[in-house]
Amino acid sequence: MITFPKKQKVLLLLSASSLLVPALHKTAHAQVLPFTSLKTSSSGLGHWLSDITLTGQIEGGIMANPARPNPGYNYGDFLADHANQVQLNQAEFTLSKAIDSSLNEYQIGFTLEGLYGSDARYYHVLGISDEEWKARYQLIPAQAHVDVHLPWLTKGGLDMQVGILQAPMGVEGLDPTSRAFYTLAYTSEYSVPFEHIGAMFNWHVTPMVDVTFGIDTGNQTSFGHSDNNHMPAAYFGFNLNNLAHGKLRIVELSRVGPENSWRSVGHYEADHAQRFWNDINATYEINDKLSVTAEFNYLHDEGVRGIGARGQFAGADAESFVSFLSYKINKDFTFNYRGEIYRDNNNMMVATFRGNNSYMEALAGTGGETVAGPSGHGTTYGDLSLNVVYHPDLGHHIRVFQLRPEVRFDRSLNGTTPFNGGRNNGMFTFGGDAVIGF
């Protein structure tokens, strides 16, 4: 977990990708089957290999800022942090064999994903790839896990993933085709995790109820000296599926465990101060064209500020609400809205990182140069984002193509001035991204 030197009094709380919530834009099916010729093989291995899929995609984008902030960063924006500069966000390849939870039989699959680009700076795992790269464009193993379906306990059985996992909490994820916008909400950056080494389980209790639980080494940490403390963390939650005649889905996921670095707050505090992450979201499909999503998040860290004057843990917390609306204009165009209120109660959550490695250095507790936010008793951030996505079916083995022009309005709702080098209480950015994949 990220903590900053005490003199800076700033904390970044990490975000992650959504694995448990329906995507606002569904990813197209893979078209490359490298071992499809083995489908008729008489061997069990050949048949198992036959439906392995290979996909790849490239994403690049820009968010322009007319205020030309000094030192050149869009405050509070991870994926489009460099104002007025085009970035290669992702060039990624995924090799995978999916499991089918509807089949009442033992199954084994896997996912291997490598990602190169500017987004990788925020998705490293300590001890795996965080010290290998110094430039803006970096390389990570975004996923490397074994997937197993076990026909145990109930008719739906139990799904298990073990390895390097993308964190399951929240609505917006790392894959740009799984989310509506190029940029991320504050909640998706500061109040949910990003990556784990561990195991996640999804128990299909009934067609309506899934139970989720898991254990890992911590947010973006590994083992031994590469862990920023010596304790694990755990998930628990549930999904409610097919409510309101199949139109409504509710996902609740909570997480608890120490996340602070011993280098920043001390060994005892790092191992004993708990962080509580809580996220609940609901998606309702009003009709074939219109859907809405609401997300509420609450995060509390008991000891991110170390030991206070009275000898007790000094903590911090944040709460937020995010609303999404998606309207399918026709088969090629979709309009999206996102509105958010994010309350940083101690001004310990929101920050922007200046160096290419500052984010991971802050997580490890070894430094991390930041564009500091406001001081004082807290800031309430507002975000309004709008876009129109052009996503035609191009055929010719093109799995996905989309252009997403976006406008975004950020504002401090209680008078602080975190934006554009500390000059303004608001920020206007515009731009977008392009994605193409096979």
N, C-alpha and C positions, 0 to 999 in steps of 0.2 A: 504494500500500500504506500501511497505517496505521503511523505511529510517533508516539511521544509525546515531549514535552520530556524532556531527559535527567534533570532533577531528579525527574521522576515515575517513571522507570524502569519504565514499563508499556507493553506493546504489545498491540494487538488484531490478530489475524489473521482474515481475512475468510472468509466462507463463501458458498456458492452453491447454486444450484439444480441438480437432476439432470436431464440430458437423455438420458443413455445407459443408465439403469437402469429396469427396469419399475416402474411406480408400484404402491404397495400398494393403492391404490384407483384404478381406471381412470376417466378422465374420460369423460363421456358425449359422444356425437357432437353436433356443432352442429346446430341446427335452423333457423337463419335463413340463407337464401340470397338476398341482396339483388338478385342479377342472374340468378336462375334462369330468368326469362322469355327470356333470350338463348340458352338451351340449344339451341334449334332454329335459331338464326341461321346464315345461310350464310357469315358472315364469320368469319375465324379469331379476331379479337379478341373478338367476341361469345361464341364458344364458350369461349375462355380465361377470360372473365369469369364464365361461368355457374355455376361451382362455387366461387366465392369465398364464404367463410363469415364470419359475424359472430357473436361470442359475447360475453357479459358475465356478471359475477357480483359479488356483494357478500359480504364476510366481516366479521364483528365478533366480539369475544370479550373475556374477562376471566380473569385468574388471581388469585384471592384469596389473601392471605397473612395468616394469623391473628396473626403476630408484629408486624404493622404496622411494617415497617422504616422507619427514619429514614436517608435522606431520601425514602423512599417508592418505592424501586425493588426489583424482584425481581432480585437479583444474578445475572449470567450469563444473563439471558433477554432476547433482543432483541425478539421480536414481542409479548410480553406483559410489557414492562419496567415499566410503571406498575402497582404493586401496588394491588389493590382498586379498579381503575378500568376501566369498560367503554371499549373503543376500537373505532373503525371502522378495521379493519386494511387492507381493500382494497375499492375500487370500481373495477372494471377492465373495459375493452372491448378485444377483439382482432378485428382484421380480417385474414384470412389466406387464402392459396391454397396448399394442401399439394401436395407432390410425392410421387409413388409410386415408391419405389426398386425395386419389383418389375418395372416396365416398362422394357424395354431401348430407351429412346428419350430424346432430349433433352427436358428439361422445365425450366420456370422458374416459381417461385412467390415468395411473400413472407410476412412476418409483421409486423404493426404492432400493438403493445400499449401502451395508455396506462393508468396505474395511479395512483389517488389514495387516500391514507390514511396511517395511521401507519407501515406497513411501508416506505413509500417513503423514509423517512429513512435507511435502511440500504442502499438499492439505487441511489443516484445514480451518475452518472459525472462525474468532475471536468471542468469546462468545459462541460458540457451542461445540467445542471439544478441543481447543488448550491448555487448562490448565489441562487436565485430565490425560495426559501421560507424562512420563519423559524418558522412555527407547527408544531404537532405533526403536522397533516395536510398532506401535501405531494404534489406531482404529478411523475411521472417518465415518460419513454419507456422502459418496461420491456424492450421489444424493438422493433427496427426493422431488419430484415435481408432481403436477397434470398436466396432458396434456389434452387439449381440442381442438377439431376441430369445427369451426363455419362456416357454409355454407353461408357466408356473402360476399357482395361486388362483387365478381367474381365467376366464375364457380369453380375455385380451392379452394376458401374459405380462411380462416384464421386459422392458428395453433397457439396455445398459451401454454406456459409452465410457471408455477408459483411455486416457492419454492426454494430449494437448487439446483442450476444448475451448471453443468460444463461449463466453459466459452467457447463460440462458435468460438473464433478467432484462426486462425492458422491452420497448416496442421497436426501437431503431437499432439496426445492426451494422456490421462491417460491410457486408455485401451491398453494393449500391442498388442492385436490382430488387432487394428485399425491403427497401424503404422508399418513402415518397419523395424525399428531398436530398439535395446534395449536401447541405449543411446538417448538423445535428442540433437537437434541442439541448439546453443546459442540463436537463435531467439525464440525457443519454451520454453526456460527457463527464459529469461530476458526481452522479448519484447512483450509478450502477457499475459493476465490474466489467472488465474486458476479456481477459484470458485466464485459463486455469490449467494446472496439471492435477488431475484427479479422476474421480469417477462420478458420473451422473446416472440416475435411475428414473425411469418413468413407468409407473405401474398403472396399467389400464384396468381399473377396478370394475367399471361398467362402461357402456358406450357413452355415457354422459359424464363420468367422473374419472379423471386421471390424478394420481398422486405423484409428486416429484420430490426427490431427495438426492443428496449427494455430499461428497466430502472432497476437499482439495487442500493444497499446501498454502493457499492464500491467493489474493488477487495479483496476478502477473508475477508470481514467485515460483521457485522450484525447490530444491532440497539443499540441506547443509548450509554452507557459507553463502549460497545464492538466495536463501530465504531471508527476508528482512526481520523475521522473528522466528521463534521456535515452535509455534502452535499452528494447528490446522484451522480450517473454517468449514462450515456446513450449510447446505441449502435444505429448505423444506417448503412445500407449497402444494397447490392443486390447480387443476384445470376443470372448468365446467363447460362441456361441449354440447353443441346441438340444442341449445335452449331456444325458446320462442320459435319452434318449428324450424330449427336449423339456422336461424338468422343471428343468434347471439352466442358469443363465446367470452368467458371470463377467465383470466389467468391471474393467480396470486402466487407470489414467490417471495420468500424471506431468506435472509442469510445472516449468520452470526459467527463471529470469531475475531481474534486480534488481527489488525492489519497495519499497525504503525511500525516504523523502522526503529530498531534499538539504537541506531546511530543518532537519531533525532530526539527521541524521548527517553532513552535509557532502557536497559534490559528488562527490568521488572515491569515497567509501564507497557513496553511493547508486547510482552507475553501475557499480560493480565487485563489490560483495558480492551473491552469488547467493542466491536463495531456492529451495529444493527442496521441492516439494509432491508427495506420493505417496499415492494412495488405491486400494485394491482392495476390491471387494465381490462377494459371491456371493448369489444368490437361488435357493432350491430349493423347488419346489412339491411338498410331500409327497403331497397329494391335492387334490381339488376344493375342500376347505374350509380346509386348513391349509398355510401357507407360512412359511418362515423366511429371514431375511437376515442376513448377517454382514459387517461393514465394518471394515477395518483401515486406519489412516491414520498416516503419519509426515511431519512437517514440520521442516525445518531452515533457519534463516536465518543466513548467515555473518556479517552485520555490523549487525544491528539495534541493537546497543549501541555502534556507532561503532568507534573504535580503542581497543584495550585498553592496559594498562600496558606491555606488551612490544612495542608498535608493530604488533600484528596485529589483524585484525578480531575483535570481540567479538560472538559470536552467541548464539542461543537455539534451543531445539527443543521439540517436543511429540510424543507418540505417544498413540494412543487405539484403543480397540476398542468397537464398537457392535453390539448384537444386537437383532434385531426378530423378532417372531412375530405373525402375523395369522391369526385363526380366524373363518371365516364361520359364524356361528350359524344364520342363515337368510338369505333374500333381502333382508331389511331391516336386519339387525343384524350387526356385525362387532366382535370383541374384538381389541384390539391391546396388545402389550407392547413396551417398549423399555428396554434396560439398557445402560449405558455406563460405561467407565472411561477417564478423560481425565487424562493426566499432563502438567502444565505445569511443565517442568523448571526454569525460571528465573523463574517468576511474571511472565512477560512477555506471556502470551497472553490470559488471561481478564480482562475488565474490563467495567464497565457505564458507559454514557454519560448524563450528567445533562441536557445541553442538547439541544434539538431538532436542532441542527446540529453537535454535538460529534463525532459519528462521522466525518462527512466532513471536518471541520476537522483531526481527528487523522490522517486518511488523507493530507490535503494537507500536513501538517506545520505548520499555522498555529495550533495550539492543541488544544482539545478537552477540556472539563471532564469528569472521570471520577469514578466511585465506585471508588476504588483497591482492588485486591485485597490479599492478604497479602504481606508481605515475607519475605525469607529464601531458602531454597534450593529452593523448589518446592512445589507442591500437587498432590495426586492427587484429582481430583473424581470422584464417583460420581453417577449419575442413574438413577433408576428411575421410569418413566412408564407409566401404564395408562389405557386408555379403552375405551368402547363406543360405536361409531359407529352412529347411526340414519340410514339413507340410503334411504328409500323412493323408488319411481318414482311421482312425482306426476302425470306426464302434463301435459296442457294447456300444452305448449310450455315446461315447466320442465325444463331440461337436467340440473340437478343440485340436490339438496337434501340437506343433512346437518347433524345435530347431533352434537357430539363432546364430551361431558362427560369431563374429564380430571383425574386426580390425579397429582402429581409429588413425588418425594422426592429432594432434592439433599443431598450430604454431602461434606465434606472427609474423606478417608480417612486422613490423616496428621496430624490434630490442629490444623491452621490454622483460623482463624475468619473466613472471607470473607463470610459471609451476615448479612443483617439489620443492616446498618450496622456490621459487624465484631464483632457480639456473639456470634454462634453459629457452630458448625462444621457445622450442618445447616439446611435450609430445607424447609418443607412448603407446597406451594401446591395449590390446586384451582380448577377452573372449567371453561373450554372455549370453544368457538366455534360459530358457526352460519354456514352458507354456502348461498346460493341463487343459481342462475344459469340463464340461458336459452341 
